[in-house]
Amino acid sequence: MTLFPITKHFFPLIIILVLTNLSVLTCGHVPGLTRANDYDYSRKPFGMLERFEVFITNVEVDNLMAHCRSNDDDLGDKKMGPNQYFHWRFRQNFLFTTEFWCTFRSMTLDGTRELKSITFDVFEGYIGAVQCGRGDPRNCYWLVKNNGFYVSPDNQRPFPFGWMKRRSW
């Protein structure tokens, strides 16, 4: 007989919450834990459930369509002219396998024909660990130019300083 018979039922629930990227911290007050907005994200063990924010900025492409998604989320089509951007926030999952990929299409001005297209990861383990900023949330900045795609951990430096080309069209 165990001292805490509820433990055998409670433990699997905790495992399911962690593996599905849900946080017990957002479920209300649990003695000994803080609410999510009170949690000190700089003290998470091994960066678990880190918050990230990805910014995609179209710098030069006249009529850009971007469609980004992960295994869990589909962000839909985003139409961007020059000097327009979109962004989203998310948390890295417990297994560090969070991945977002985007299909970028350069379209004719009337939007009826695709001129060029490419699909690649804009966030995965290496990009998150090395090429995103160190704040909370950790920001990842992408620039879309006519000659390719550039990433940087911050957007304070003028192009090309601090920007790394990751893909060509």
Buried (B, 14 or more C-beta within 10 A) or exposed (E): EEEEEEEEEEEEEEEEBBEEBBBEBEEEEEEEBEEEEEBEBEEBEEEBBBBBBBBBBBBEBEBBBBBBBBEEEEBEEBBBEEEEBBBBEBBBBBEBEBBBBBBBBBBEEEEEEEEEEBEEBBBBEEBBEEBBBEEBBBBBBBBBBEEEBBBBBBBEEEEEEBBEEBBEB
